[in-house]
Amino acid sequence: MVLSFEGSLEKLLTILEFDLSNPFKDAEKVLCIEPHPDDCVIGMGGTIKKLTERGVKVVYLCLTDGSMGTYDESVSPHELALIRRREEEKSARMLGVERIIWLDYRDTELPYNIEARNNIIKVIRQEKPDLVLAPDPWLPYEAHPDHVTAGKLALEAVLFSPLPNVARSDLHIGLEPHRIDLIGFYYTAKPNYFVDITDVMELKLRAIRVHRSQFTDDVWEKWEPFLRTVAEFYGEKIGVRYAEGLRFMPELFLHITPFAELI
């Protein structure tokens, strides 16, 4: 008797110990990669709060300086970058995040190159997270290049961080290769895991609003209903008021896997 594809895939996921019922179950440290200083809280602030409450250490890796995100002509890029760093530190503390790593690439100009990828690999090898989370680079109609680039760089960094001959100079400073078996995406249109954040939704909104340079009163009038609608969109999938949707993938599926989007 020939196994159906569904049966074969289920068997493979069992072998890989890929359990979507609780992908955070054994995680002690999570690295959340963000293009800009507000993306982790917007994309998965409720999940982050729930993780830190149960003792999981969450580390932010912010790839750019956020220096372009303003409509105010009187604020220089340097001034805005400093403001956004302070906002991010305050917002992160509200969610229980104590460590933020900054790569400080220029906002809107995050490069898709080997240097940027190797800088992320260095952080992965330094922090040794159990999970990495990043924006889904295939979110339909995503127009911001930093978001697309951040997601792709994160994927490549997860794929290559266990290989000692990639960024081999890391070995000389005591950074050993590090393997991550699971990567997750936020800002995704194809979630396969949902977190009920109904009880922390208001805290998430307050932590987002700390980013005052981004969410002035007039901007917040539109963004608050937008953020609630996104959370309601995900929440409807699991029958709760508010949720965050994430997409998890086994590391093995990050290369030559024609059925990766089926899980």
N, C-alpha and C positions, 0 to 999 in steps of 0.2 A: 504494500500500500504506500502510495506516494503522499508525503505530507503536503498539505496546502501551504501556500506562501504565508498565510496568517499564522499557521502553526509553527512554521520555521522561524518567522520573525519573533514570535513570542518565546520560542526556545532560545534564540540568540540573545534576546534581552535578559532572559533569566541567567544565561551564562555570564553575561556582562554585569549582572547584579544591578540592572537598571530598574529602579523601583520608583515609578512616578507617584505612588501614594504618599511618599514623604522624601523628596530628594534632599532635604536638609537634615535628615535624621542623624547622620554621623558627623555632620560638619561642626568643627570647632572654630574655624576661621574662614571668613568669606571675603574675597576681594571684589569690590564693586567698582568697575571702571566707568568713568563718566567723561563725556566730551567737554562739558562745561560745569561750573561750580554749583549747578542746581539740579542736574539730571538724575542723580541717584535718588534724591528725595521725591522728585516728581514721578520718576518711573517706578519706584518700589519703596517709598518711604514707610509705608505701613508694614511691609514685610520686614524691612530693616529693624523697625522698632520691636516687632515680635521676636526677631532673632536675638537682639541684644538683651531683651528682657529675660530670655532663658539662658543667657550666659555665652552666646556665640559672639566671638569678636569679629566685628565688621570693620574693614579698612577701606577707605576711599582712595582711588587713584584718579586724580583729575588731570586730564591730558592737556587742556589749554588754560590760558589765563583769564578767559571771559571778558577780554578788554573791548570787544566790539558791541556788546549787548546793551545798547542804549539809544534812545531817540533824542537825548539831551545834548545839544551841540556844545554846551559849556563844559562838559566833562571830558577830560583827555583820556586816551586809552590807559595810560599809566595810573591815573587816579581811579578809574573804574576797576582796574585789576586789583588794586589794594582794597577797595570797597567790597568787591565780590569775595575776596579771600576772607575778610572779616565776617561777612554774611554766611559764608559756607561753614566756617568754624562754629558759629552760634547755632545754625540749623542742625549741623551734625550732632552737636552735644544734646540737642533736644531728642534725638533718636537713639542716643546711647553710643554714638560713634566718637572715639577719642583720637583716632589717627587718620590724617589726610596726607597723602603723598602728591606732590605737584610736579608735573613735567614742564609746565609753563610754555607750551607751544602757543603761538599767536592765535587767538580766536579767529575763526573762519579760515585758517590757513594750516590746519593740522595736516602734516605731510604723510602721504602714504609711501613710506620708504623703509629701508632696512634699519636705519638708525632709530626711527620711532618704534619699530617692532622690537628691536633689541633692547630698547629702554624699558619696554613693558615686560619683556622676558626677564630682565634684571630684577624688576620689582617682584615678579612671581617667584623667582629663585630666592630672593631675600625674605619675602613674607611667608612663603610656603603655604598658601591657602588650600583648603580642601575643595573649594568651589570658586569659580570666577563668574561674575555676571557683567553683562555689557549690553549696549543697545543692539537690537536686531538690525543688521545692516540691510535687510531686505524688506523693511517696513514699506508698504506701497506708498508711492508718491512722496517719500521723504526727500525734501529739497535741501536740507542742511548738509553740506559735505563733511563737516566734522563728525556728524552722527554716523554716516555711512562708513567713513574711514575708521572711526573708533571701533565699530563692530568688527570690521575686517581685520584690523590690527590685533584686536583681542583674540579672535579666532586663530590667527597665525601664531600668536605668542603662546597660546595654550598648546597648539600642535607641536611647536618646536622647542618649548622649554625643557622637555626631558632629554633632548639630544645634546650631548656634550660638545660636539663639534660646531654647534650653532652658538654664536657669541662665545667662543671658547675662552676669550679673555676673562670671562666671569670666574673660571676655575682658578685663575691666578689671584683673585681677591677673596677666595674662600666660598664662592657661591656655587653650590652643587646643582646639577640638573634636578628639576622637580616635575613630577608627573601629576596631572589633574585629570581625573576620570570623567568629570562631568562639567559642562558649561551651561549657563543659563542666560537667556535673553530677556530683557525688559523692553518696553516700547515695541511690542510685537503684535502682529495681526493674527498670528497662529499659535496662541498659547496652548500648552498641554498640561498646565498646572495652575491652579488658582489658590489665592490666599484670601480668606475672609478678613477684611480690614475694617469692618463696620465699627468695631469698638475703638479703633484708633484713627478713624478718618479725620476727625476734627483736629487731632494733634498733627496729623500729616499736613493738613491745610495750613495750620499755624507755622509749621516748620518751613513750608514753602514760602509763606508770606514774609518770613524773615529776610528773604531775598528782595528787599525793598527796591533795590536799584532796577530789578526786573519787573516787579509787580507794584507799580504805583497805583493809587486809588482808581484811576480811570482804566488802567489795564486789568486790575483785579476784578472789576465789574464784569468783564468778559471771561477772564480766566477761571474764576471760581466756579461758575456754572459749567465751563468746559471740563474742568478737572472732575467735578462731581459726575458729569455725564460719562466720562471715560470709566470711572469706578463703577457706575451703574451698569455700563455695557458689559464689563467683566463680571460684575455681581450677578447679573441675570443668568449667566451661564451655569451658576451653581446654586441659584435660588436664595441669594442673600442680597442685602441692600447695596453694599460696597465691597469690591474685591480688586485685587491686582492680578493680572495675568502674566505668566512667565512661560517661556519655552525652554525646556531642558533637552540637551542632546548628549549622548555618550561621546567621549573623546574619539572613539573608534570611527564614529560616523562623520567626522570632520574631513574625510578624505575618501574619494572614489566610492561613495555610497549612493546608488540611484534611488533608494527608498527612504532616505533620511527624513524627508518631510512628512512621511506617513505616520510617524510616532507622535 
